[in-house]
Amino acid sequence: MAYTVTVDTDECLSSGKCVADYPEGFDFDDDDLAVVAPGVSSLSDDQLLRAARNCPARAIHLFDADGAEIAT
Protein backbone atom coordinates (compact mmCIF):
# COMPACT_ATOMS: atom_id res chain seq x y z
CA MET A 1 0.00 0.00 0.00
CA ALA A 2 1.57 3.25 -1.12
CA TYR A 3 -1.35 5.48 -0.15
CA THR A 4 -2.19 6.92 3.23
CA VAL A 5 -5.93 6.67 3.92
CA THR A 6 -8.19 8.87 6.01
CA VAL A 7 -11.93 9.04 6.53
CA ASP A 8 -13.46 12.45 7.15
CA THR A 9 -16.09 11.63 9.76
CA ASP A 10 -17.69 15.05 9.19
CA GLU A 11 -18.45 13.94 5.62
CA CYS A 12 -19.30 10.27 6.32
CA LEU A 13 -22.94 9.30 5.79
CA SER A 14 -22.60 5.85 7.43
CA SER A 15 -23.65 4.10 4.23
CA GLY A 16 -21.39 1.17 5.07
CA LYS A 17 -20.23 0.65 1.49
CA CYS A 18 -16.55 0.70 2.46
CA VAL A 19 -17.09 -1.58 5.46
CA ALA A 20 -19.12 -4.07 3.40
CA ASP A 21 -16.66 -4.08 0.49
CA TYR A 22 -13.42 -4.00 2.50
CA PRO A 23 -14.06 -5.07 6.12
CA GLU A 24 -10.35 -5.59 6.68
CA GLY A 25 -9.69 -1.93 5.88
CA PHE A 26 -12.68 -0.08 7.29
CA ASP A 27 -14.89 -0.37 10.34
CA PHE A 28 -17.51 1.65 12.22
CA ASP A 29 -16.79 3.71 15.31
CA ASP A 30 -19.17 4.08 18.26
CA ASP A 31 -21.16 6.68 16.30
CA ASP A 32 -21.54 4.34 13.29
CA LEU A 33 -19.18 6.45 11.20
CA ALA A 34 -16.56 4.77 9.04
CA VAL A 35 -12.98 4.71 10.28
CA VAL A 36 -9.77 3.26 8.92
CA ALA A 37 -9.13 -0.19 10.42
CA PRO A 38 -5.67 -1.61 11.22
CA GLY A 39 -5.95 -4.06 8.32
CA VAL A 40 -6.11 -1.28 5.73
CA SER A 41 -2.44 -1.94 4.95
CA SER A 42 -3.46 -5.28 3.42
CA LEU A 43 -5.49 -3.50 0.71
CA SER A 44 -3.93 -2.73 -2.65
CA ASP A 45 -3.85 0.77 -4.05
CA ASP A 46 -6.50 -0.30 -6.60
CA GLN A 47 -8.79 -1.47 -3.80
CA LEU A 48 -8.28 1.79 -1.93
CA LEU A 49 -9.08 3.78 -5.06
CA ARG A 50 -12.26 1.74 -5.53
CA ALA A 51 -13.28 2.29 -1.91
CA ALA A 52 -12.74 6.05 -2.23
CA ARG A 53 -14.55 6.27 -5.55
CA ASN A 54 -17.48 4.19 -4.30
CA CYS A 55 -17.99 6.23 -1.15
CA PRO A 56 -21.29 8.10 -1.69
CA ALA A 57 -20.13 10.95 0.55
CA ARG A 58 -16.57 11.11 -0.85
CA ALA A 59 -15.39 10.87 2.76
CA ILE A 60 -12.44 8.57 2.02
CA HIS A 61 -9.29 10.49 1.12
CA LEU A 62 -6.07 9.04 -0.27
CA PHE A 63 -2.64 10.67 -0.13
CA ASP A 64 0.58 9.74 -1.89
CA ALA A 65 3.99 9.47 -0.23
CA ASP A 66 4.51 13.22 -0.63
CA GLY A 67 1.23 14.01 1.13
CA ALA A 68 -0.59 15.12 -2.02
CA GLU A 69 -4.20 14.05 -2.20
CA ILE A 70 -5.00 11.56 -4.95
CA ALA A 71 -7.91 12.61 -7.16
CA THR A 72 -10.68 10.02 -6.92
N, CA, C and O atoms as a GROMACS GRO file, in nm:
protein
  288
    1MET      N    1   0.085  -0.118   0.000
    1MET     CA    2   0.000   0.000   0.000
    1MET      C    3   0.089   0.124   0.000
    1MET      O    4   0.166   0.145   0.093
    2ALA      N    5   0.078   0.202  -0.102
    2ALA     CA    6   0.157   0.325  -0.112
    2ALA      C    7   0.079   0.446  -0.063
    2ALA      O    8   0.138   0.550  -0.035
    3TYR      N    9  -0.053   0.434  -0.054
    3TYR     CA   10  -0.135   0.548  -0.015
    3TYR      C   11  -0.160   0.551   0.135
    3TYR      O   12  -0.170   0.447   0.201
    4THR      N   13  -0.170   0.671   0.187
    4THR     CA   14  -0.219   0.692   0.323
    4THR      C   15  -0.368   0.719   0.311
    4THR      O   16  -0.412   0.792   0.222
    5VAL      N   17  -0.447   0.660   0.401
    5VAL     CA   18  -0.592   0.667   0.392
    5VAL      C   19  -0.648   0.737   0.515
    5VAL      O   20  -0.605   0.712   0.628
    6THR      N   21  -0.745   0.826   0.492
    6THR     CA   22  -0.818   0.887   0.601
    6THR      C   23  -0.967   0.884   0.567
    6THR      O   24  -1.005   0.877   0.450
    7VAL      N   25  -1.049   0.889   0.670
    7VAL     CA   26  -1.193   0.904   0.653
    7VAL      C   27  -1.233   1.031   0.725
    7VAL      O   28  -1.206   1.046   0.844
    8ASP      N   29  -1.296   1.120   0.655
    8ASP     CA   30  -1.346   1.245   0.715
    8ASP      C   31  -1.481   1.215   0.777
    8ASP      O   32  -1.582   1.206   0.707
    9THR      N   33  -1.484   1.200   0.908
    9THR     CA   34  -1.609   1.163   0.976
    9THR      C   35  -1.713   1.274   0.969
    9THR      O   36  -1.831   1.248   0.991
   10ASP      N   37  -1.672   1.398   0.939
   10ASP     CA   38  -1.770   1.505   0.919
   10ASP      C   39  -1.845   1.487   0.788
   10ASP      O   40  -1.957   1.535   0.773
   11GLU      N   41  -1.783   1.418   0.692
   11GLU     CA   42  -1.845   1.394   0.562
   11GLU      C   43  -1.917   1.260   0.555
   11GLU      O   44  -2.007   1.242   0.473
   12CYS      N   45  -1.878   1.164   0.638
   12CYS     CA   46  -1.930   1.027   0.632
   12CYS      C   47  -2.081   1.024   0.655
   12CYS      O   48  -2.133   1.087   0.746
   13LEU      N   49  -2.149   0.947   0.569
   13LEU     CA   50  -2.294   0.930   0.579
   13LEU      C   51  -2.334   0.796   0.641
   13LEU      O   52  -2.453   0.765   0.650
   14SER      N   53  -2.236   0.717   0.683
   14SER     CA   54  -2.260   0.585   0.743
   14SER      C   55  -2.330   0.489   0.647
   14SER      O   56  -2.410   0.406   0.690
   15SER      N   57  -2.301   0.500   0.518
   15SER     CA   58  -2.365   0.410   0.423
   15SER      C   59  -2.317   0.266   0.439
   15SER      O   60  -2.391   0.172   0.411
   16GLY      N   61  -2.194   0.250   0.485
   16GLY     CA   62  -2.139   0.117   0.507
   16GLY      C   63  -2.080   0.053   0.384
   16GLY      O   64  -2.035  -0.062   0.390
   17LYS      N   65  -2.077   0.122   0.273
   17LYS     CA   66  -2.023   0.065   0.149
   17LYS      C   67  -1.878   0.021   0.168
   17LYS      O   68  -1.842  -0.089   0.128
   18CYS      N   69  -1.796   0.105   0.227
   18CYS     CA   70  -1.655   0.070   0.246
   18CYS      C   71  -1.638  -0.047   0.342
   18CYS      O   72  -1.555  -0.135   0.319
   19VAL      N   73  -1.717  -0.049   0.447
   19VAL     CA   74  -1.709  -0.158   0.546
   19VAL      C   75  -1.755  -0.289   0.484
   19VAL      O   76  -1.694  -0.393   0.508
   20ALA      N   77  -1.861  -0.286   0.405
   20ALA     CA   78  -1.912  -0.407   0.340
   20ALA      C   79  -1.814  -0.459   0.236
   20ALA      O   80  -1.790  -0.580   0.227
   21ASP      N   81  -1.756  -0.367   0.156
   21ASP     CA   82  -1.666  -0.408   0.049
   21ASP      C   83  -1.527  -0.447   0.100
   21ASP      O   84  -1.466  -0.539   0.046
   22TYR      N   85  -1.478  -0.379   0.200
   22TYR     CA   86  -1.342  -0.400   0.250
   22TYR      C   87  -1.339  -0.400   0.403
   22TYR      O   88  -1.284  -0.309   0.464
   23PRO      N   89  -1.398  -0.503   0.465
   23PRO     CA   90  -1.406  -0.507   0.612
   23PRO      C   91  -1.270  -0.513   0.681
   23PRO      O   92  -1.258  -0.477   0.798
   24GLU      N   93  -1.168  -0.558   0.609
   24GLU     CA   94  -1.035  -0.559   0.668
   24GLU      C   95  -0.975  -0.419   0.676
   24GLU      O   96  -0.884  -0.395   0.755
   25GLY      N   97  -1.026  -0.327   0.594
   25GLY     CA   98  -0.970  -0.193   0.588
   25GLY      C   99  -1.051  -0.084   0.653
   25GLY      O  100  -0.999   0.023   0.686
   26PHE      N  101  -1.180  -0.111   0.672
   26PHE     CA  102  -1.268  -0.008   0.729
   26PHE      C  103  -1.362  -0.070   0.832
   26PHE      O  104  -1.398  -0.188   0.822
   27ASP      N  105  -1.399   0.009   0.928
   27ASP     CA  106  -1.489  -0.037   1.034
   27ASP      C  107  -1.575   0.083   1.075
   27ASP      O  108  -1.557   0.194   1.025
   28PHE      N  109  -1.669   0.058   1.166
   28PHE     CA  110  -1.751   0.165   1.222
   28PHE      C  111  -1.703   0.201   1.361
   28PHE      O  112  -1.660   0.114   1.437
   29ASP      N  113  -1.709   0.329   1.395
   29ASP     CA  114  -1.679   0.371   1.531
   29ASP      C  115  -1.807   0.365   1.614
   29ASP      O  116  -1.910   0.316   1.567
   30ASP      N  117  -1.802   0.414   1.735
   30ASP     CA  118  -1.917   0.408   1.826
   30ASP      C  119  -2.035   0.492   1.777
   30ASP      O  120  -2.148   0.471   1.821
   31ASP      N  121  -2.010   0.585   1.686
   31ASP     CA  122  -2.116   0.668   1.630
   31ASP      C  123  -2.162   0.618   1.494
   31ASP      O  124  -2.234   0.688   1.422
   32ASP      N  125  -2.120   0.495   1.458
   32ASP     CA  126  -2.154   0.434   1.329
   32ASP      C  127  -2.099   0.512   1.210
   32ASP      O  128  -2.159   0.513   1.103
   33LEU      N  129  -1.988   0.577   1.229
   33LEU     CA  130  -1.918   0.645   1.120
   33LEU      C  131  -1.800   0.558   1.080
   33LEU      O  132  -1.738   0.494   1.164
   34ALA      N  133  -1.768   0.558   0.953
   34ALA     CA  134  -1.656   0.477   0.904
   34ALA      C  135  -1.524   0.531   0.956
   34ALA      O  136  -1.504   0.652   0.966
   35VAL      N  137  -1.434   0.438   0.987
   35VAL     CA  138  -1.298   0.471   1.028
   35VAL      C  139  -1.204   0.374   0.958
   35VAL      O  140  -1.244   0.266   0.915
   36VAL      N  141  -1.079   0.413   0.949
   36VAL     CA  142  -0.977   0.326   0.892
   36VAL      C  143  -0.942   0.219   0.995
   36VAL      O  144  -0.912   0.251   1.110
   37ALA      N  145  -0.945   0.094   0.954
   37ALA     CA  146  -0.913  -0.019   1.042
   37ALA      C  147  -0.765  -0.056   1.028
   37ALA      O  148  -0.703  -0.024   0.927
   38PRO      N  149  -0.708  -0.123   1.128
   38PRO     CA  150  -0.567  -0.161   1.122
   38PRO      C  151  -0.530  -0.244   0.999
   38PRO      O  152  -0.417  -0.237   0.952
   39GLY      N  153  -0.623  -0.321   0.947
   39GLY     CA  154  -0.595  -0.406   0.832
   39GLY      C  155  -0.592  -0.334   0.699
   39GLY      O  156  -0.576  -0.398   0.596
   40VAL      N  157  -0.608  -0.203   0.700
   40VAL     CA  158  -0.611  -0.128   0.573
   40VAL      C  159  -0.481  -0.148   0.495
   40VAL      O  160  -0.481  -0.138   0.372
   41SER      N  161  -0.373  -0.176   0.564
   41SER     CA  162  -0.244  -0.194   0.495
   41SER      C  163  -0.243  -0.318   0.407
   41SER      O  164  -0.155  -0.331   0.321
   42SER      N  165  -0.339  -0.408   0.426
   42SER     CA  166  -0.346  -0.528   0.342
   42SER      C  167  -0.417  -0.501   0.209
   42SER      O  168  -0.417  -0.587   0.121
   43LEU      N  169  -0.479  -0.384   0.195
   43LEU     CA  170  -0.549  -0.350   0.072
   43LEU      C  171  -0.452  -0.293  -0.032
   43LEU      O  172  -0.359  -0.221   0.002
   44SER      N  173  -0.476  -0.327  -0.156
   44SER     CA  174  -0.393  -0.273  -0.265
   44SER      C  175  -0.436  -0.129  -0.294
   44SER      O  176  -0.542  -0.084  -0.252
   45ASP      N  177  -0.351  -0.060  -0.365
   45ASP     CA  178  -0.385   0.077  -0.405
   45ASP      C  179  -0.511   0.079  -0.491
   45ASP      O  180  -0.593   0.170  -0.479
   46ASP      N  181  -0.528  -0.021  -0.577
   46ASP     CA  182  -0.650  -0.030  -0.660
   46ASP      C  183  -0.774  -0.046  -0.574
   46ASP      O  184  -0.877   0.015  -0.600
   47GLN      N  185  -0.765  -0.128  -0.470
   47GLN     CA  186  -0.879  -0.147  -0.380
   47GLN      C  187  -0.909  -0.018  -0.306
   47GLN      O  188  -1.026   0.017  -0.288
   48LEU      N  189  -0.807   0.052  -0.262
   48LEU     CA  190  -0.828   0.179  -0.193
   48LEU      C  191  -0.891   0.283  -0.285
   48LEU      O  192  -0.980   0.358  -0.244
   49LEU      N  193  -0.846   0.287  -0.409
   49LEU     CA  194  -0.908   0.378  -0.506
   49LEU      C  195  -1.055   0.344  -0.526
   49LEU      O  196  -1.139   0.434  -0.532
   50ARG      N  197  -1.086   0.215  -0.537
   50ARG     CA  198  -1.226   0.174  -0.553
   50ARG      C  199  -1.309   0.214  -0.432
   50ARG      O  200  -1.420   0.265  -0.447
   51ALA      N  201  -1.255   0.192  -0.314
   51ALA     CA  202  -1.328   0.229  -0.191
   51ALA      C  203  -1.356   0.379  -0.189
   51ALA      O  204  -1.468   0.420  -0.158
   52ALA      N  205  -1.256   0.459  -0.222
   52ALA     CA  206  -1.274   0.605  -0.222
   52ALA      C  207  -1.374   0.648  -0.328
   52ALA      O  208  -1.460   0.733  -0.303
   53ARG      N  209  -1.364   0.590  -0.446
   53ARG     CA  210  -1.455   0.627  -0.556
   53ARG      C  211  -1.598   0.582  -0.530
   53ARG      O  212  -1.692   0.646  -0.576
   54ASN      N  213  -1.615   0.472  -0.457
   54ASN     CA  214  -1.748   0.419  -0.430
   54ASN      C  215  -1.814   0.479  -0.307
   54ASN      O  216  -1.931   0.450  -0.279
   55CYS      N  217  -1.742   0.560  -0.233
   55CYS     CA  218  -1.799   0.623  -0.115
   55CYS      C  219  -1.900   0.729  -0.160
   55CYS      O  220  -1.862   0.825  -0.228
   56PRO      N  221  -2.028   0.714  -0.124
   56PRO     CA  222  -2.129   0.810  -0.169
   56PRO      C  223  -2.107   0.951  -0.115
   56PRO      O  224  -2.153   1.048  -0.175
   57ALA      N  225  -2.037   0.963  -0.004
   57ALA     CA  226  -2.013   1.095   0.055
   57ALA      C  227  -1.876   1.152   0.017
   57ALA      O  228  -1.844   1.266   0.050
   58ARG      N  229  -1.795   1.072  -0.052
   58ARG     CA  230  -1.657   1.111  -0.085
   58ARG      C  231  -1.578   1.144   0.041
   58ARG      O  232  -1.498   1.237   0.044
   59ALA      N  233  -1.603   1.064   0.146
   59ALA     CA  234  -1.539   1.087   0.276
   59ALA      C  235  -1.404   1.018   0.290
   59ALA      O  236  -1.330   1.046   0.383
   60ILE      N  237  -1.372   0.927   0.197
   60ILE     CA  238  -1.244   0.857   0.202
   60ILE      C  239  -1.143   0.934   0.118
   60ILE      O  240  -1.166   0.960   0.000
   61HIS      N  241  -1.032   0.971   0.180
   61HIS     CA  242  -0.929   1.049   0.112
   61HIS      C  243  -0.799   0.971   0.109
   61HIS      O  244  -0.759   0.910   0.208
   62LEU      N  245  -0.733   0.974  -0.006
   62LEU     CA  246  -0.607   0.904  -0.027
   62LEU      C  247  -0.496   1.006  -0.053
   62LEU      O  248  -0.517   1.106  -0.122
   63PHE      N  249  -0.379   0.978   0.003
   63PHE     CA  250  -0.264   1.067  -0.013
   63PHE      C  251  -0.144   0.986  -0.056
   63PHE      O  252  -0.124   0.873  -0.011
   64ASP      N  253  -0.063   1.044  -0.145
   64ASP     CA  254   0.058   0.974  -0.189
   64ASP      C  255   0.169   0.994  -0.086
   64ASP      O  256   0.149   1.058   0.017
   65ALA      N  257   0.286   0.941  -0.116
   65ALA     CA  258   0.399   0.947  -0.023
   65ALA      C  259   0.444   1.090   0.007
   65ALA      O  260   0.504   1.115   0.111
   66ASP      N  261   0.415   1.183  -0.084
   66ASP     CA  262   0.451   1.322  -0.063
   66ASP      C  263   0.344   1.402   0.010
   66ASP      O  264   0.361   1.520   0.037
   67GLY      N  265   0.232   1.335   0.043
   67GLY     CA  266   0.123   1.401   0.113
   67GLY      C  267   0.021   1.468   0.023
   67GLY      O  268  -0.071   1.534   0.072
   68ALA      N  269   0.037   1.452  -0.108
   68ALA     CA  270  -0.058   1.512  -0.202
   68ALA      C  271  -0.181   1.422  -0.213
   68ALA      O  272  -0.169   1.300  -0.223
   69GLU      N  273  -0.299   1.484  -0.210
   69GLU     CA  274  -0.420   1.406  -0.220
   69GLU      C  275  -0.437   1.351  -0.362
   69GLU      O  276  -0.414   1.420  -0.461
   70ILE      N  277  -0.477   1.224  -0.368
   70ILE     CA  278  -0.500   1.156  -0.495
   70ILE      C  279  -0.642   1.189  -0.540
   70ILE      O  280  -0.737   1.173  -0.463
   71ALA      N  281  -0.657   1.232  -0.662
   71ALA     CA  282  -0.791   1.261  -0.716
   71ALA      C  283  -0.866   1.130  -0.734
   71ALA      O  284  -0.814   1.035  -0.792
   72THR      N  285  -0.988   1.126  -0.682
   72THR     CA  286  -1.068   1.002  -0.692
   72THR      C  287  -1.193   1.025  -0.772
   72THR      O  288  -1.272   0.932  -0.790
   0.00000   0.00000   0.00000
